[in-house]
Amino acid sequence: MSVPTRFPRLRLLPLVAALGCATPSTPTSPAASVARAQGAASAPASSAPVSKEALASLEAELVAKHGEAQRARIERGVEQVATLWRAEDGDLAAFAREQFLPEGPRLDATFKRLEGLFEQFDGHMNELGRELQWFTDLDLGPLLPVEPLLAAYDPSSNVTSDLFQAKPGFVVLLNFPLTTLEERTKDGPAWTRRQWAEAKLASRFNRRVPAAVEQKVSQAIADANLYIAEYNVWMHHLVDAKGQRLFPQGLRLISHWNLRDELKADYTDPQGLAKQRMIVQVMERIVTQSIPATVIDNPRVDWDPFTNQVTVAPAASVEPNAPERPAKADPAPEPDTRYARLLATFQASRRADPYSPVAPTRIARSFDLDRGLPEARVRALLTQLLESPLVPRVAKLIESRLGRPLEPQDLWYPGFRPGSKVPEAQLDALTRKRYPTADAFARDIPRILQGLGFTREKADMLTSRIRVDASRGAGHAQPALRRGDFPRLRTRVEKGGMDYKGYNIAVHELGHNVEQVFSLYEVDHTLLSGVPNNAFTEALAFVFQARDLELLGLGKPDAQSERERVLNDFWQAWEIAGVALVDMATWHWMYDHPDATPAQLREAVAGLSRDIWNRYYAPVLGGRDSPLLGIYSHMISYPLYLPDYPLGHLIAFQIEEHLKQHGPLGAEFERMAIFGSVTPDEWMRHATGAPVSADALLRATAASL
């Protein structure tokens, strides 16, 4: 993964981004779909199943009223409602008699009304959530005590529950179909756009989770986000065995994003190897929670991460205007806060499981509903990368360039990127001068977009709909979910201006925002706004990010640079594939050990990280038993998001290969983005002519070698 990024608020996904889809032409029983998805999950205690006889009688009555041509829709709709109907909902038969709509003008009008309504629901709830998190997300000074409480509140948590209680949710289920992932994949290519939109509408109500449960999930994720957003290391206060300071005064890096990017930048530094080994040690101590609590975001103490010794920093070494922190040489390790946050998210998510019969675990919801790809297929793609015989060949090439055996930090080797030999300090000077503030970057967006191949008119339109903010954390892009609102680009801007890391993030996030504008304003049905899953918006953002140096005026890639780009994509995808496996394995471990303590989870994550490292990475990079793969902050703050990154690299590569033959970038990017939120393979066939695959990257890597 090449960029520190955050992404659209996952806490809104139960409301705005469930991916269950269906077609009216395939009448499959929801009850059968549930059974296939989960075996025999128990219904919530408040459910009141209607007898098969009563349902059959109701279906026969409705067929007699509306005609035999409506039988398939009637049977499917009645069963979908019955699956989630509760005793307190009243008389199911009376409801169905009143609300079932045969095909025709009234059904069309209802669909159109609901599509417009849900755009407003989603958009305004998204805006409320953004306002509640304004101060925790943005770098606006010290937080008030109330801010974390506000950020944890999810105003959307009641909406789906309320719409069931008020019955519109059941109107949708009675009249529009649900299917399994298998059916979506098999039948989707033959659907009309209206069928896709109808199916997406129905998918919003494929589970009935109480608002209180949704709120607990939102609060756990918000708490984890704030914990990660404030997890900084003051690098000038890292000392080696001789007491030397390897990093400049004032350098404050957030974990893991900036730590990793600093490590990548150090390849051009004469002291780079020593710096990298120190950063690796810091990362490993964060994973194992052996980092002293007092050194986190504290420039008033010095720390040797190798010996774990803490001393009070000399007054002359402390940064001007340093935050108030205790100047106390306390070696006590951080409590298991990292894993307590993750465990809290798991426990909150687990409370939703009984209410999600179509996907009865967070894991299933992540893959089958949110991602639209079975976990087994994602795992196979990751394993194909990790076990490729090309890995040792690329590693040998890197080793020849470095002139030394590879070490764990070379997991993030950036040397294939164009301009990778340009010293980070030179790039920092360039970006700080050009972008002293977030507003300066915002003003430059029209030029950037035209440099990427968008017309002036299109660049102006996009710029008018994007807003830029200085982020408290590493940076992220937040979408707008209704036309009239503005996607937000958040990137970190230090006091001296936007350094290269911040600029690199900003270009990436701009890719997200451009996709978000196109897929909202130009999609034919707003129910289909967005892309199939987060991996696709990451892929489109990678397309922007890959051109960041070109946009700084450092030259366009030639044929050799193109070969280097392929190798860079391969190495990055290989790196993040193992991280994704750790994320997935961690969630399986938590489900297997639901009563685990934070300390037990810490040991498990470290153990899983070491096992995957030893299997795939130690033979190439050494460092046996390294827990380094557990460092990614996403694992704590965004549940099961990490598999989207290797998928994003594969998708981005397929897109880049297509762009080489079909340009310009601007027009093709727009054509892809407006196709909307369909299944991953359907989107990719439209975009590039082929389904999601690792084969294109592997073929190109072999050719580049």
C-alpha positions as CSV (number, residue, x, y, z in Angstrom):
1,M,0.0,0.0,0.0
2,S,1.5,3.3,-1.1
3,V,-0.7,5.8,0.6
4,P,-2.0,6.6,4.1
5,T,-5.7,6.9,3.5
6,R,-8.9,6.8,5.3
7,F,-12.2,6.5,3.6
8,P,-15.9,7.1,3.7
9,R,-17.5,6.5,7.0
10,L,-18.1,2.8,7.5
11,R,-20.6,3.5,10.2
12,L,-23.1,4.6,7.6
13,L,-22.7,1.4,5.6
14,P,-25.7,-0.4,7.1
15,L,-27.8,2.5,5.9
16,V,-26.3,3.6,2.7
17,A,-24.1,0.9,1.2
18,A,-25.4,-2.6,1.7
19,L,-24.7,-4.5,-1.5
20,G,-27.5,-7.2,-1.6
21,C,-29.0,-7.2,-5.1
22,A,-31.7,-9.0,-7.0
23,T,-33.6,-9.4,-10.2
24,P,-37.4,-9.7,-10.6
25,S,-36.9,-12.5,-13.0
26,T,-35.4,-15.0,-10.5
27,P,-38.0,-15.8,-7.8
28,T,-35.9,-17.5,-5.1
29,S,-37.2,-17.8,-1.5
30,P,-35.6,-15.5,1.0
31,A,-35.9,-18.2,3.6
32,A,-33.9,-20.5,1.3
33,S,-31.3,-17.7,0.8
34,V,-30.9,-17.3,4.5
35,A,-30.5,-21.1,5.0
36,R,-27.8,-21.2,2.3
37,A,-26.0,-18.1,3.8
38,Q,-25.9,-19.2,7.4
39,G,-27.1,-22.7,8.0
40,A,-29.4,-22.3,10.9
41,A,-29.0,-18.9,12.5
42,S,-31.5,-18.3,15.3
43,A,-34.0,-15.4,14.9
44,P,-34.2,-12.6,17.5
45,A,-36.5,-13.4,20.4
46,S,-39.0,-10.8,19.3
47,S,-39.7,-12.4,16.0
48,A,-43.1,-14.0,15.4
49,P,-42.9,-16.4,12.4
50,V,-46.1,-16.6,10.4
51,S,-47.2,-20.2,9.7
52,K,-46.5,-21.7,6.3
53,E,-50.2,-22.3,5.9
54,A,-51.1,-18.6,6.5
55,L,-48.5,-17.4,4.1
56,A,-49.7,-19.8,1.4
57,S,-53.2,-18.6,1.9
58,L,-52.2,-15.0,1.7
59,E,-50.1,-15.6,-1.5
60,A,-53.1,-17.4,-3.1
61,E,-55.4,-14.5,-2.2
62,L,-53.0,-12.0,-3.8
63,V,-52.5,-14.0,-6.9
64,A,-56.3,-14.2,-7.3
65,K,-56.5,-10.5,-7.0
66,H,-53.5,-9.4,-9.2
67,G,-53.2,-12.2,-11.7
68,E,-51.1,-15.3,-12.3
69,A,-48.4,-13.1,-14.0
70,Q,-47.6,-11.6,-10.6
71,R,-47.3,-15.0,-8.7
72,A,-43.5,-15.0,-8.6
73,R,-43.3,-11.5,-7.3
74,I,-46.0,-12.1,-4.7
75,E,-44.5,-15.3,-3.4
76,R,-41.1,-13.8,-3.1
77,G,-42.3,-10.5,-1.6
78,V,-44.5,-12.2,1.0
79,E,-41.6,-14.5,2.2
80,Q,-39.2,-11.6,2.3
81,V,-41.5,-9.6,4.6
82,A,-42.3,-12.7,6.8
83,T,-38.6,-13.3,7.4
84,L,-38.3,-10.0,9.3
85,W,-41.8,-9.4,10.5
86,R,-42.3,-9.3,14.3
87,A,-45.4,-9.6,16.5
88,E,-45.4,-5.9,17.3
89,D,-45.6,-5.1,13.6
90,G,-49.3,-6.2,13.5
91,D,-51.3,-8.0,10.8
92,L,-49.0,-9.1,8.0
93,A,-51.8,-10.2,5.8
94,A,-53.6,-6.9,6.0
95,F,-50.4,-5.0,5.3
96,A,-49.7,-7.2,2.2
97,R,-53.2,-6.7,0.9
98,E,-52.8,-3.0,1.1
99,Q,-49.2,-2.5,0.0
100,F,-48.5,-5.0,-2.7
101,L,-48.2,-3.3,-6.1
102,P,-48.5,-5.2,-9.4
103,E,-46.1,-4.2,-12.2
104,G,-47.2,-0.9,-13.7
105,P,-47.4,2.8,-13.2
106,R,-48.0,2.7,-9.4
107,L,-45.0,0.5,-8.9
108,D,-42.9,2.7,-11.1
109,A,-44.0,5.8,-9.2
110,T,-43.2,4.2,-5.9
111,F,-39.7,3.2,-7.0
112,K,-39.0,6.8,-8.2
113,R,-40.3,8.3,-5.0
114,L,-38.2,6.0,-2.8
115,E,-35.1,6.6,-4.9
116,G,-35.4,10.4,-4.4
117,L,-36.2,10.0,-0.7
118,F,-33.3,7.8,0.1
119,E,-30.8,10.1,-1.6
120,Q,-32.0,12.8,0.8
121,F,-32.0,10.5,3.8
122,D,-28.5,9.3,3.1
123,G,-27.1,12.7,2.2
124,H,-28.4,14.6,5.3
125,M,-27.5,11.8,7.7
126,N,-24.0,11.8,6.2
127,E,-23.8,15.6,6.7
128,L,-24.9,15.3,10.3
129,G,-22.3,12.6,11.0
130,R,-19.6,14.8,9.4
131,E,-20.6,17.8,11.6
132,L,-20.5,15.6,14.7
133,Q,-17.0,14.5,13.8
134,W,-15.7,17.8,12.6
135,F,-13.3,18.6,15.4
136,T,-12.1,15.0,15.9
137,D,-11.4,14.7,12.2
138,L,-9.8,18.1,11.5
139,D,-6.7,19.8,12.9
140,L,-8.5,22.7,14.7
141,G,-6.6,22.6,18.0
142,P,-7.1,20.7,21.3
143,L,-10.3,18.8,21.6
144,L,-13.0,19.8,24.1
145,P,-14.0,16.9,26.4
146,V,-17.4,16.7,24.7
147,E,-15.9,16.1,21.2
148,P,-15.3,12.4,21.4
149,L,-18.9,11.9,22.7
150,L,-20.3,13.8,19.8
151,A,-18.1,11.9,17.3
152,A,-19.4,8.6,18.7
153,Y,-23.0,9.5,18.1
154,D,-24.4,8.1,14.9
155,P,-27.6,10.0,13.8
156,S,-28.3,7.4,11.1
157,S,-28.4,4.5,13.5
158,N,-32.2,4.8,14.0
159,V,-33.2,5.2,10.4
160,T,-33.4,1.6,9.2
161,S,-35.0,0.5,12.4
162,D,-37.6,3.3,12.2
163,L,-38.4,2.5,8.6
164,F,-39.2,-1.0,9.5
165,Q,-41.3,0.1,12.4
166,A,-43.1,2.7,10.3
167,K,-43.5,0.1,7.5
168,P,-41.8,1.6,4.4
169,G,-39.0,-1.0,4.8
170,F,-41.6,-3.7,4.5
171,V,-43.2,-2.0,1.5
172,V,-39.8,-2.3,-0.2
173,L,-39.4,-5.9,0.7
174,L,-42.9,-6.8,-0.4
175,N,-42.4,-5.2,-3.9
176,F,-38.7,-5.5,-4.7
177,P,-36.5,-8.6,-4.6
178,L,-33.5,-9.8,-2.6
179,T,-30.9,-12.4,-3.8
180,T,-27.8,-14.1,-2.7
181,L,-24.4,-13.1,-3.8
182,E,-24.3,-16.2,-6.0
183,E,-27.5,-15.0,-7.8
184,R,-26.2,-11.5,-8.2
185,T,-23.0,-12.8,-9.8
186,K,-24.7,-15.3,-12.0
187,D,-27.7,-13.3,-13.2
188,G,-26.5,-9.7,-12.9
189,P,-24.9,-9.4,-16.3
190,A,-28.4,-9.8,-17.9
191,W,-30.1,-7.2,-15.7
192,T,-31.3,-3.8,-16.9
193,R,-30.1,-0.7,-15.0
194,R,-33.6,-0.4,-13.5
195,Q,-33.3,-4.0,-12.2
196,W,-29.9,-3.2,-10.6
197,A,-31.4,-0.1,-8.9
198,E,-34.5,-2.0,-7.7
199,A,-32.3,-4.7,-6.2
200,K,-30.1,-2.1,-4.5
201,L,-33.2,-0.5,-3.0
202,A,-34.3,-3.8,-1.6
203,S,-30.8,-4.6,-0.2
204,R,-31.1,-1.7,2.3
205,F,-33.6,-3.8,4.2
206,N,-31.9,-7.2,4.1
207,R,-31.4,-7.2,7.9
208,R,-33.2,-5.6,10.8
209,V,-30.7,-4.5,13.4
210,P,-32.0,-2.5,16.4
211,A,-30.9,1.1,16.5
212,A,-29.2,0.6,19.9
213,V,-27.0,-2.1,18.5
214,E,-26.1,0.0,15.5
215,Q,-25.2,2.9,17.8
216,K,-22.9,0.6,19.9
217,V,-21.0,-0.3,16.7
218,S,-20.7,3.3,15.7
219,Q,-19.4,4.3,19.1
220,A,-16.8,1.6,19.2
221,I,-15.5,2.6,15.7
222,A,-15.5,6.3,16.6
223,D,-13.5,5.6,19.8
224,A,-11.0,3.6,17.8
225,N,-10.7,6.3,15.2
226,L,-9.9,8.9,17.8
227,Y,-7.3,6.7,19.4
228,I,-5.6,6.2,16.1
229,A,-5.9,9.8,15.0
230,E,-3.9,10.9,18.1
231,Y,-1.2,8.2,18.0
232,N,1.9,10.2,17.1
233,V,5.6,9.6,17.7
234,W,8.0,12.6,18.0
235,M,10.9,11.3,16.0
236,H,13.5,13.7,17.3
237,H,13.1,12.1,20.7
238,L,14.1,8.6,19.5
239,V,17.7,7.9,20.5
240,D,20.1,5.1,19.7
241,A,22.5,3.3,22.0
242,K,24.9,6.3,21.8
243,G,22.3,8.8,22.6
244,Q,22.2,10.1,19.0
245,R,19.1,11.6,17.5
246,L,18.7,10.4,13.9
247,F,15.6,12.5,13.0
248,P,15.1,16.3,12.9
249,Q,13.4,18.3,15.5
250,G,9.7,18.8,15.1
251,L,9.1,15.6,13.1
252,R,5.8,14.2,14.4
253,L,4.6,11.0,12.7
254,I,1.3,9.3,13.0
255,S,1.2,5.5,13.2
256,H,1.3,3.7,11.0
257,W,1.0,5.9,7.9
258,N,3.7,8.5,8.4
259,L,6.0,6.0,10.1
260,R,5.9,3.8,7.0
261,D,6.3,6.7,4.6
262,E,9.2,8.1,6.6
263,L,10.8,4.6,6.3
264,K,10.3,4.7,2.5
265,A,11.8,8.2,2.3
266,D,14.9,7.1,4.1
267,Y,16.2,5.0,1.2
268,T,17.8,8.2,-0.1
269,D,19.3,9.3,3.2
270,P,22.9,8.5,4.1
271,Q,21.7,7.4,7.6
272,G,18.7,5.8,6.1
273,L,19.4,2.2,7.1
274,A,19.8,3.1,10.8
275,K,16.7,5.2,10.6
276,Q,14.7,2.4,9.0
277,R,15.8,-0.2,11.6
278,M,14.7,2.2,14.3
279,I,11.3,2.7,12.8
280,V,10.8,-1.1,12.4
281,Q,11.6,-1.4,16.1
282,V,9.0,1.3,17.0
283,M,6.4,-0.5,14.8
284,E,7.0,-3.8,16.4
285,R,6.7,-2.4,19.9
286,I,3.4,-0.8,18.9
287,V,2.1,-4.1,17.7
288,T,3.2,-5.9,20.9
289,Q,2.2,-3.0,23.1
290,S,5.6,-3.0,24.7
291,I,5.9,0.7,23.8
292,P,6.1,2.9,26.9
293,A,2.8,4.7,27.3
294,T,4.6,8.0,28.2
295,V,6.4,8.3,24.8
296,I,3.1,8.4,22.7
297,D,2.6,11.9,21.4
298,N,5.1,13.2,24.0
299,P,8.1,15.3,22.9
300,R,9.2,15.8,26.5
301,V,10.8,12.4,26.9
302,D,13.5,10.6,25.0
303,W,13.1,6.9,24.1
304,D,15.5,4.2,22.9
305,P,13.2,1.7,21.1
306,F,15.8,-1.0,21.1
307,T,16.4,-1.1,24.9
308,N,13.0,0.5,25.7
309,Q,14.7,2.9,28.1
310,V,12.9,6.3,28.7
311,T,14.6,9.5,29.9
312,V,13.5,13.0,30.4
313,A,14.3,15.0,27.2
314,P,16.8,17.9,27.7
315,A,15.0,21.2,27.6
316,A,17.0,22.4,24.5
317,S,15.7,19.4,22.5
318,V,12.0,20.0,23.2
319,E,10.2,21.6,20.3
320,P,8.9,25.1,20.6
321,N,5.2,25.1,21.5
322,A,5.3,21.5,22.3
323,P,2.1,20.1,23.8
324,E,1.9,19.9,27.5
325,R,2.8,16.3,28.5
326,P,4.4,14.8,31.6
327,A,8.2,15.0,31.5
328,K,8.6,11.7,33.4
329,A,10.9,8.8,32.6
330,D,8.2,6.1,33.1
331,P,9.0,2.9,31.2
332,A,5.6,1.3,31.9
333,P,4.2,-0.1,28.7
334,E,1.0,1.2,27.1
335,P,-2.0,-0.7,28.4
336,D,-3.5,-3.0,25.8
337,T,-5.5,0.0,24.5
338,R,-4.9,-0.9,20.9
339,Y,-6.5,-4.3,21.3
340,A,-9.2,-3.1,23.7
341,R,-10.4,-0.8,21.0
342,L,-10.5,-3.7,18.4
343,L,-12.2,-6.0,20.9
344,A,-14.9,-3.4,21.6
345,T,-15.6,-3.1,17.9
346,F,-15.9,-6.9,17.7
347,Q,-18.2,-7.2,20.6
348,A,-20.4,-4.5,19.3
349,S,-20.5,-6.0,15.9
350,R,-21.3,-9.4,17.3
351,R,-24.4,-8.0,18.9
352,A,-25.7,-7.4,15.4
353,D,-25.2,-11.0,14.2
354,P,-28.5,-12.4,15.3
355,Y,-30.3,-9.7,13.3
356,S,-28.4,-10.3,10.1
357,P,-29.7,-13.7,8.8
358,V,-28.3,-13.1,5.3
359,A,-24.8,-12.6,6.6
360,P,-24.6,-13.7,10.3
361,T,-21.1,-12.5,11.1
362,R,-19.2,-9.2,10.6
363,I,-16.9,-11.3,8.3
364,A,-19.7,-12.4,6.1
365,R,-21.2,-8.9,6.0
366,S,-17.8,-7.5,5.0
367,F,-17.3,-9.8,2.1
368,D,-20.7,-10.9,0.8
369,L,-22.6,-7.7,1.4
370,D,-20.2,-4.8,1.5
371,R,-17.5,-6.1,-0.8
372,G,-19.6,-8.3,-3.1
373,L,-16.8,-10.9,-3.3
374,P,-16.8,-14.2,-1.3
375,E,-14.0,-14.4,1.3
376,A,-12.7,-17.6,-0.3
377,R,-12.2,-15.8,-3.6
378,V,-10.4,-12.9,-2.0
379,R,-8.2,-15.2,0.0
380,A,-7.3,-17.1,-3.2
381,L,-6.3,-13.8,-4.9
382,L,-4.1,-12.8,-2.0
383,T,-2.5,-16.3,-1.8
384,Q,-1.8,-16.2,-5.6
385,L,0.2,-13.1,-5.0
386,L,2.0,-14.3,-2.0
387,E,3.0,-17.6,-3.4
388,S,4.0,-16.3,-6.8
389,P,7.4,-17.5,-8.0
390,L,8.0,-13.9,-9.2
391,V,8.4,-12.7,-5.6
392,P,12.0,-14.0,-5.1
393,R,12.9,-12.7,-8.6
394,V,11.8,-9.2,-7.8
395,A,13.4,-9.5,-4.4
396,K,16.7,-10.4,-6.0
397,L,16.5,-7.3,-8.2
398,I,15.9,-5.1,-5.2
399,E,18.8,-6.7,-3.4
400,S,21.1,-6.0,-6.3
401,R,20.0,-2.3,-6.3
402,L,20.5,-1.9,-2.5
403,G,23.8,-3.8,-2.5
404,R,22.9,-5.7,0.7
405,P,20.6,-8.5,1.8
406,L,17.0,-7.6,2.3
407,E,15.6,-6.8,5.7
408,P,12.1,-6.4,7.1
409,Q,11.8,-2.7,6.3
410,D,12.3,-3.6,2.6
411,L,8.7,-4.7,2.7
412,W,8.1,-1.1,1.8
413,Y,10.8,-0.7,-0.8
414,P,9.8,2.3,-3.0
415,G,12.7,2.3,-5.4
416,F,10.7,1.3,-8.5
417,R,8.7,4.5,-8.4
418,P,9.6,7.3,-10.8
419,G,11.4,9.9,-8.8
420,S,12.1,7.6,-5.9
421,K,15.8,8.7,-6.0
422,V,14.8,12.3,-5.4
423,P,15.6,13.1,-1.7
424,E,12.5,13.5,0.5
425,A,13.9,16.9,1.7
426,Q,13.9,18.2,-1.9
427,L,10.3,17.0,-2.4
428,D,9.2,18.5,0.9
429,A,10.7,21.9,0.0
430,L,8.8,21.8,-3.3
431,T,5.4,20.9,-1.8
432,R,5.7,23.2,1.2
433,K,6.4,26.2,-1.1
434,R,3.5,25.3,-3.4
435,Y,1.0,24.4,-0.7
436,P,1.5,26.4,2.6
437,T,-2.1,25.7,3.5
438,A,-4.9,23.3,2.6
439,D,-6.6,26.2,0.7
440,A,-3.5,26.5,-1.5
441,F,-4.0,22.9,-2.5
442,A,-7.7,23.5,-3.2
443,R,-6.8,26.4,-5.5
444,D,-4.5,24.2,-7.5
445,I,-7.0,21.4,-8.1
446,P,-8.1,22.8,-11.5
447,R,-4.5,22.6,-12.8
448,I,-4.0,19.2,-11.3
449,L,-7.1,17.8,-12.9
450,Q,-6.2,19.3,-16.3
451,G,-2.7,17.8,-15.9
452,L,-4.4,14.4,-15.4
453,G,-6.3,14.7,-18.7
454,F,-9.6,16.3,-17.7
455,T,-10.9,19.1,-19.9
456,R,-11.0,22.6,-18.4
457,E,-14.8,22.5,-18.2
458,K,-14.8,19.2,-16.4
459,A,-12.0,20.3,-14.1
460,D,-13.9,23.4,-13.1
461,M,-17.1,21.4,-12.5
462,L,-15.2,18.9,-10.3
463,T,-13.4,21.6,-8.4
464,S,-16.6,23.4,-7.6
465,R,-17.9,20.3,-5.9
466,I,-14.9,19.4,-3.7
467,R,-13.8,21.0,-0.4
468,V,-10.4,20.6,1.2
469,D,-9.7,20.5,4.9
470,A,-6.6,20.1,7.1
471,S,-6.8,16.7,8.8
472,R,-6.1,15.8,12.4
473,G,-5.1,12.3,11.3
474,A,-3.2,11.1,8.3
475,G,-6.0,12.1,5.8
476,H,-9.1,10.7,4.2
477,A,-11.8,11.4,1.7
478,Q,-15.4,11.7,2.8
479,P,-18.1,11.5,0.2
480,A,-21.3,13.5,-0.3
481,L,-24.3,11.2,-0.5
482,R,-26.8,13.7,-2.0
483,R,-26.5,16.1,-4.9
484,G,-25.9,19.6,-3.5
485,D,-23.5,18.5,-0.8
486,F,-19.7,18.5,-1.2
487,P,-17.2,15.6,-0.9
488,R,-14.4,16.5,1.6
489,L,-10.7,16.0,0.9
490,R,-8.8,15.8,4.2
491,T,-5.0,15.8,4.3
492,R,-2.4,16.6,6.9
493,V,-0.8,20.1,6.7
494,E,2.0,20.7,9.1
495,K,2.8,24.2,10.4
496,G,5.5,24.7,7.8
497,G,3.2,23.7,4.9
498,M,2.2,20.5,3.2
499,D,5.2,18.1,3.1
500,Y,5.5,15.5,0.4
501,K,3.7,12.9,2.5
502,G,0.8,15.2,2.9
503,Y,0.8,16.1,-0.8
504,N,1.0,12.4,-1.8
505,I,-2.0,11.7,0.4
506,A,-3.9,14.7,-1.0
507,V,-3.5,13.5,-4.6
508,H,-4.7,10.1,-3.6
509,E,-7.7,11.6,-1.8
510,L,-8.5,13.8,-4.7
511,G,-8.9,10.6,-6.8
512,H,-11.5,9.4,-4.3
513,N,-13.3,12.8,-4.4
514,V,-13.4,12.9,-8.2
515,E,-14.9,9.4,-8.3
516,Q,-17.4,10.5,-5.6
517,V,-18.5,13.4,-7.7
518,F,-18.9,11.4,-10.9
519,S,-20.6,8.5,-9.3
520,L,-23.2,10.7,-7.6
521,Y,-23.9,13.4,-10.1
522,E,-23.7,11.4,-13.4
523,V,-24.9,8.0,-12.4
524,D,-28.3,7.1,-14.0
525,H,-29.9,5.9,-10.7
526,T,-28.8,7.5,-7.4
527,L,-29.5,4.2,-5.8
528,L,-26.4,3.0,-7.7
529,S,-24.2,5.9,-6.7
530,G,-20.7,5.0,-5.7
531,V,-18.6,2.0,-6.8
532,P,-18.9,-1.8,-6.0
533,N,-16.8,-1.6,-2.9
534,N,-14.0,0.3,-1.2
535,A,-11.3,-1.5,-3.3
536,F,-12.6,0.2,-6.4
537,T,-12.5,3.7,-5.0
538,E,-9.0,2.9,-3.7
539,A,-8.0,1.7,-7.2
540,L,-9.2,4.9,-8.8
541,A,-7.4,6.9,-6.2
542,F,-4.2,4.9,-6.9
543,V,-4.5,6.0,-10.5
544,F,-4.3,9.6,-9.4
545,Q,-1.5,9.0,-6.9
546,A,0.7,7.2,-9.4
547,R,1.0,10.5,-11.2
548,D,1.8,12.8,-8.2
549,L,5.5,13.4,-9.2
550,E,4.5,14.1,-12.8
551,L,2.0,16.7,-11.4
552,L,4.9,18.4,-9.6
553,G,6.7,18.8,-12.9
554,L,9.2,16.0,-12.4
555,G,8.6,14.5,-15.8
556,K,6.4,11.9,-17.5
557,P,7.3,8.2,-17.4
558,D,9.2,6.6,-20.4
559,A,9.3,2.9,-21.3
560,Q,11.7,2.1,-18.5
561,S,9.6,4.0,-16.1
562,E,6.6,1.9,-17.2
563,R,8.5,-1.3,-16.4
564,E,9.4,0.1,-13.1
565,R,5.7,1.0,-12.4
566,V,4.7,-2.6,-13.0
567,L,7.3,-3.9,-10.5
568,N,6.2,-1.3,-8.0
569,D,2.6,-2.3,-8.3
570,F,3.6,-6.0,-7.8
571,W,5.7,-5.3,-4.8
572,Q,3.1,-3.1,-3.1
573,A,0.3,-5.7,-3.8
574,W,2.6,-8.4,-2.3
575,E,3.3,-6.3,0.8
576,I,-0.3,-5.5,1.6
577,A,-1.7,-9.0,0.8
578,G,-0.1,-10.4,4.0
579,V,-1.4,-7.5,6.0
580,A,-4.9,-8.2,4.7
581,L,-4.5,-11.9,5.7
582,V,-3.6,-10.8,9.3
583,D,-6.8,-8.7,9.4
584,M,-8.9,-11.5,8.2
585,A,-7.3,-14.1,10.5
586,T,-7.7,-11.7,13.5
587,W,-11.5,-11.5,13.0
588,H,-11.8,-15.3,12.7
589,W,-9.8,-15.6,15.9
590,M,-12.1,-13.3,17.7
591,Y,-15.1,-15.2,16.6
592,D,-13.4,-18.4,17.7
593,H,-12.6,-16.8,21.1
594,P,-15.5,-14.4,21.8
595,D,-14.6,-14.0,25.5
596,A,-11.0,-13.1,25.0
597,T,-9.3,-10.3,26.9
598,P,-7.4,-7.5,25.3
599,A,-4.1,-9.1,26.5
600,Q,-5.1,-12.4,24.9
601,L,-6.0,-10.6,21.6
602,R,-2.7,-8.9,21.7
603,E,-0.9,-12.2,21.9
604,A,-3.1,-13.6,19.2
605,V,-2.5,-10.7,16.7
606,A,1.2,-10.8,17.3
607,G,1.2,-14.6,16.8
608,L,-0.8,-14.4,13.6
609,S,1.4,-11.7,12.3
610,R,4.5,-13.8,13.0
611,D,3.0,-16.9,11.4
612,I,2.1,-15.2,8.2
613,W,5.4,-13.4,8.2
614,N,7.4,-16.6,8.6
615,R,5.4,-18.3,5.9
616,Y,5.5,-15.7,3.2
617,Y,8.0,-12.9,4.1
618,A,10.8,-14.3,6.2
619,P,12.1,-16.4,3.3
620,V,12.5,-13.2,1.3
621,L,13.2,-10.5,3.9
622,G,14.5,-12.3,6.9
623,G,13.6,-11.2,10.4
624,R,12.0,-14.4,11.4
625,D,9.1,-14.0,14.0
626,S,8.6,-10.4,13.2
627,P,5.1,-9.1,14.1
628,L,5.5,-6.2,11.6
629,L,2.4,-7.1,9.6
630,G,0.2,-6.2,12.5
631,I,1.2,-2.5,12.4
632,Y,-1.6,-1.2,10.1
633,S,-3.9,1.2,12.0
634,H,-6.8,0.3,9.8
635,M,-7.1,-3.0,11.6
636,I,-8.0,-1.1,14.8
637,S,-10.1,1.8,13.4
638,Y,-11.8,0.4,10.3
639,P,-13.0,-3.2,10.7
640,L,-11.9,-5.6,7.9
641,Y,-11.0,-2.8,5.5
642,L,-7.5,-3.9,4.7
643,P,-8.4,-6.6,2.1
644,D,-9.6,-3.7,-0.1
645,Y,-6.0,-2.5,-0.5
646,P,-4.5,-5.5,-2.3
647,L,-7.7,-5.8,-4.3
648,G,-7.4,-2.1,-5.0
649,H,-3.9,-2.6,-6.4
650,L,-5.1,-5.4,-8.7
651,I,-8.0,-3.4,-9.9
652,A,-5.8,-0.3,-10.3
653,F,-3.3,-2.3,-12.4
654,Q,-6.1,-3.5,-14.7
655,I,-7.3,0.0,-15.1
656,E,-3.8,1.4,-15.8
657,E,-3.3,-1.3,-18.5
658,H,-6.6,-0.3,-20.1
659,L,-5.7,3.4,-19.9
660,K,-2.4,2.7,-21.8
661,Q,-4.5,1.7,-24.8
662,H,-7.7,3.8,-24.3
663,G,-7.2,7.4,-23.3
664,P,-7.3,10.1,-22.3
665,L,-7.4,9.4,-18.6
666,G,-10.1,12.0,-17.8
667,A,-12.7,10.6,-20.1
668,E,-12.0,7.0,-19.3
669,F,-12.0,7.7,-15.5
670,E,-15.4,9.4,-15.9
671,R,-16.8,6.5,-18.0
672,M,-15.8,4.0,-15.4
673,A,-16.9,5.9,-12.3
674,I,-20.4,6.6,-13.5
675,F,-21.2,2.9,-13.9
676,G,-22.1,2.8,-10.2
677,S,-22.4,0.2,-7.5
678,V,-22.9,-3.1,-9.2
679,T,-21.0,-6.3,-8.6
680,P,-17.2,-6.1,-8.8
681,D,-16.9,-8.3,-11.9
682,E,-19.7,-6.5,-13.7
683,W,-18.0,-3.1,-13.1
684,M,-14.6,-4.4,-14.2
685,R,-16.0,-5.9,-17.4
686,H,-17.6,-2.6,-18.2
687,A,-14.4,-0.7,-17.3
688,T,-11.7,-2.9,-18.8
689,G,-13.4,-5.9,-20.5
690,A,-12.3,-8.5,-17.9
691,P,-13.3,-9.5,-14.4
692,V,-11.2,-8.8,-11.3
693,S,-8.0,-10.9,-11.5
694,A,-4.4,-11.0,-10.5
695,D,-3.4,-12.5,-13.8
696,A,-2.8,-9.2,-15.6
697,L,-0.4,-8.0,-12.9
698,L,1.5,-11.3,-12.8
699,R,1.9,-11.5,-16.6
700,A,3.2,-7.9,-16.8
701,T,5.6,-8.5,-13.9
702,A,7.1,-11.5,-15.6
703,A,7.5,-9.5,-18.8
704,S,9.1,-6.6,-16.9
705,L,11.6,-8.9,-15.3
